[in-house]
Amino acid sequence: MKNYTVRQYSSEDFELWNAFISTAKNATFLFHRDFMEYHADRFEDFSLLVFEGENLVALLPANRVGHTIFSHQGLTYGGFVFDEKIKLVQVIAVFQSVLLFLNKQHIQTFQLKLIPSIYNKSFAEEIEYALFLVQAKLTRRDCLSVIDLSKPYFISKTRREAIRRGEKNQLVIKEELNFELFWNEILIPNLDKKHHAKPVHTVEEIINLQQKFPKNIRHFNVYHEERIVAGTTVFITDRVAHPQYISGNAQKNELGSLDFLYNHLISEVFKDKQYFDFGISHEDNGRKINEGLLFWKESFGAKTTVQDFYEVETINYTLLDTILI
């Protein structure tokens, strides 16, 4: 197999990195350095670039914790990013070169979080095969509830009734940039009450990100009698619309606010996307299902796809020495 050069990302690679992301077959705006670096103070960046001669052929958004490398913990999904033209044998060689590089850097373990296939522009599962070859361990599997908008989908009677409830209550949906109102009056209080948690993004961070990625981050609030009752912030890629945040006040069931909002997003705003990704409905690294939440998503017609997480020992690069016959 060919030899590849691997080096760590530096600020001088900013333009090169982003240019590659813009044409890769399995990248989204989350891998743009302007997005990755909003939380640079929380992670020790260890992103990698892989070259064949002078040509950049792969990227790896990553961070380091001790003797372990993670495909970036600050991103919803990650893994290797490849050019459209790359072939399977090249991917295997790139993977081996990265494992060897990490091993020489005294990195013992590589934790790899894959990008769900719905986000890829074309088939991009070569790395799954490479992980099999190096005896990687599947450590986690997330279930994502997704509607394929290119095909007929069925909304249950219960959901249709809730949507009509929203219509009867004369709810109003507005696309706007009033993140503060939603964050402070709906999202933060709900997360604190239900989970004793805070949003991953502060309101200042989400505002800053939306200004940098206005086509990829859109926000919608729901009003009843001119008072906010629900809202959602949606992350948008070429093929997928994914609500990153969704929350309603205590009257959400009585008003039908979330059902009314989601129906509007699915049937109107994002009807031309291929997929509507509700995200996960579980806890404990995928081992406990929130049955009520899952039922709600599936009642909109969502089906299940998965996102896998792997652990591989970097010393296992040697297992790729003799695979070609």
SVG drawing of the C-alpha trace seen along z (x, -y; Angstrom):
<svg xmlns="http://www.w3.org/2000/svg" viewBox="-60 -39 67 52">
<polyline fill="none" stroke="black" stroke-width="0.4" points="0.0,0.0 1.0,-3.6 2.7,-5.6 0.9,-8.7 2.1,-11.7 0.1,-12.5 0.5,-15.8 -1.4,-17.7 -3.6,-20.6 -2.3,-24.1 -3.9,-27.5 -2.0,-27.9 -4.1,-25.1 -7.4,-27.0 -8.1,-27.7 -6.8,-24.3 -8.9,-22.5 -12.1,-24.4 -11.6,-24.1 -11.3,-20.3 -14.5,-20.2 -16.4,-22.1 -16.0,-19.3 -15.7,-16.1 -18.2,-13.3 -18.9,-13.0 -18.6,-16.4 -21.0,-19.0 -20.6,-22.5 -19.9,-21.1 -16.4,-20.2 -15.7,-23.8 -13.0,-25.3 -15.2,-28.2 -17.7,-25.8 -15.1,-23.5 -13.3,-26.4 -16.2,-28.0 -15.4,-25.7 -11.6,-25.5 -11.0,-26.4 -12.8,-23.1 -10.8,-20.7 -7.2,-19.9 -7.4,-19.8 -5.6,-17.0 -7.1,-17.2 -5.1,-15.5 -4.4,-16.0 -3.3,-13.2 -1.4,-13.7 -0.5,-11.6 2.6,-13.5 1.4,-17.1 -2.2,-16.2 -4.5,-16.4 -6.7,-13.2 -8.3,-13.0 -9.0,-14.9 -9.8,-13.8 -11.5,-16.3 -10.2,-15.1 -9.2,-16.0 -6.9,-14.5 -7.4,-13.4 -4.3,-11.9 -3.3,-8.8 -6.6,-8.7 -7.7,-10.4 -11.4,-11.1 -13.0,-11.9 -14.0,-15.2 -16.0,-15.1 -17.4,-18.5 -19.2,-17.4 -22.4,-15.4 -20.7,-13.2 -17.2,-12.8 -14.7,-10.4 -12.6,-10.6 -13.5,-13.0 -12.7,-11.8 -12.6,-13.2 -15.2,-11.9 -12.6,-10.1 -10.9,-8.0 -11.0,-4.2 -11.3,-1.5 -7.6,-0.5 -6.6,-4.1 -8.9,-4.5 -7.3,-1.4 -3.8,-2.8 -4.9,-6.2 -6.3,-4.5 -3.1,-2.5 -1.0,-5.6 -3.1,-7.5 -2.9,-4.6 0.9,-4.4 1.2,-8.1 -0.8,-8.0 1.1,-5.1 4.4,-6.9 2.8,-9.8 2.3,-7.5 -1.5,-7.5 -2.7,-4.1 -6.4,-4.3 -8.5,-5.8 -12.2,-6.5 -14.0,-6.9 -17.5,-8.4 -18.9,-7.8 -21.1,-10.2 -24.5,-8.7 -24.9,-7.6 -27.8,-10.0 -25.4,-12.9 -23.1,-11.6 -23.3,-12.9 -22.5,-9.4 -21.5,-6.0 -18.8,-6.5 -18.5,-3.4 -15.0,-2.3 -13.9,-3.1 -16.4,-0.7 -14.6,2.1 -11.2,0.8 -12.4,0.9 -13.4,4.5 -9.9,5.3 -8.2,3.8 -10.6,5.6 -12.1,2.4 -14.6,2.8 -18.1,1.4 -18.6,-0.6 -21.9,-2.4 -24.7,-2.5 -27.1,-5.4 -30.6,-5.0 -31.7,-8.0 -35.3,-8.5 -35.4,-9.8 -38.1,-10.5 -37.2,-9.8 -38.9,-12.8 -38.4,-11.4 -40.9,-8.6 -44.4,-8.5 -44.6,-8.6 -47.5,-8.1 -48.5,-10.5 -50.5,-8.8 -54.1,-9.8 -52.8,-11.0 -50.3,-13.4 -52.9,-14.7 -55.2,-15.5 -52.4,-17.3 -51.6,-19.3 -55.3,-20.3 -55.2,-21.4 -52.4,-23.8 -54.4,-25.2 -57.5,-25.5 -55.4,-27.4 -54.3,-29.8 -50.6,-29.2 -48.2,-31.3 -44.8,-30.1 -42.1,-32.7 -38.7,-32.2 -36.5,-34.7 -33.2,-35.2 -34.6,-35.8 -32.5,-33.0 -32.4,-34.8 -36.2,-34.6 -36.2,-30.9 -33.0,-30.1 -34.0,-32.1 -37.7,-31.5 -38.1,-27.9 -34.9,-25.9 -32.7,-26.7 -35.6,-26.3 -36.7,-23.0 -33.3,-21.5 -32.6,-22.5 -35.9,-21.2 -35.9,-17.8 -32.2,-17.0 -30.3,-19.5 -28.4,-20.3 -27.6,-23.3 -27.7,-23.6 -24.5,-22.6 -24.3,-26.0 -24.7,-29.2 -27.0,-31.7 -23.9,-33.8 -22.3,-30.9 -25.4,-29.9 -25.9,-33.5 -22.2,-33.7 -22.5,-30.3 -25.7,-31.4 -24.1,-34.6 -21.2,-32.5 -23.5,-29.8 -26.8,-31.6 -27.9,-29.0 -27.1,-26.1 -28.7,-27.3 -32.3,-28.5 -34.5,-29.2 -38.3,-29.1 -40.4,-30.3 -44.0,-29.4 -46.4,-32.0 -49.8,-31.8 -51.5,-35.1 -48.2,-36.8 -46.3,-34.9 -43.6,-32.4 -44.7,-28.8 -42.1,-26.7 -39.2,-26.8 -36.5,-25.0 -33.1,-25.6 -32.4,-23.5 -29.1,-22.5 -29.3,-22.1 -27.0,-20.2 -27.2,-19.4 -29.5,-16.4 -30.7,-16.7 -32.7,-19.0 -32.0,-18.2 -33.5,-20.0 -30.6,-20.6 -32.8,-22.1 -36.5,-21.7 -38.5,-22.6 -42.0,-23.8 -43.5,-25.3 -45.7,-23.4 -48.7,-23.8 -47.2,-22.1 -49.6,-19.1 -52.6,-21.3 -51.7,-23.7 -50.2,-21.1 -47.3,-23.5 -44.5,-21.0 -46.7,-18.9 -47.9,-22.0 -44.3,-23.2 -42.8,-19.9 -45.6,-19.4 -44.8,-22.8 -41.1,-22.1 -41.5,-18.6 -44.3,-19.4 -43.5,-22.9 -40.1,-24.4 -37.9,-21.3 -40.1,-19.3 -37.4,-19.4 -34.7,-17.9 -34.2,-14.2 -34.2,-13.5 -35.6,-15.0 -33.5,-13.7 -35.2,-13.8 -32.0,-12.6 -31.7,-10.1 -34.3,-8.9 -32.2,-7.2 -29.7,-7.6 -26.9,-5.6 -24.8,-5.5 -27.7,-4.0 -28.6,-1.3 -31.8,-2.8 -34.7,-4.0 -37.0,-6.8 -40.1,-5.0 -42.4,-8.0 -40.0,-10.2 -39.4,-7.4 -43.2,-6.9 -43.7,-10.6 -41.0,-10.7 -42.2,-7.5 -45.8,-8.8 -44.6,-11.4 -43.5,-8.5 -39.8,-8.3 -37.8,-5.1 -34.6,-4.0 -31.0,-4.4 -27.9,-4.1 -24.7,-5.9 -21.8,-3.7 -18.9,-4.4 -15.7,-2.4 -12.6,-1.9 -9.4,-0.7 -5.9,-0.1 -3.4,-2.1 -0.9,0.8 -3.3,2.7 -2.0,0.9 0.1,4.0 -3.1,6.0 -3.4,4.1 0.1,5.1 -1.1,8.3 -4.7,7.8 -4.1,7.4 -3.7,10.6"/>
</svg>
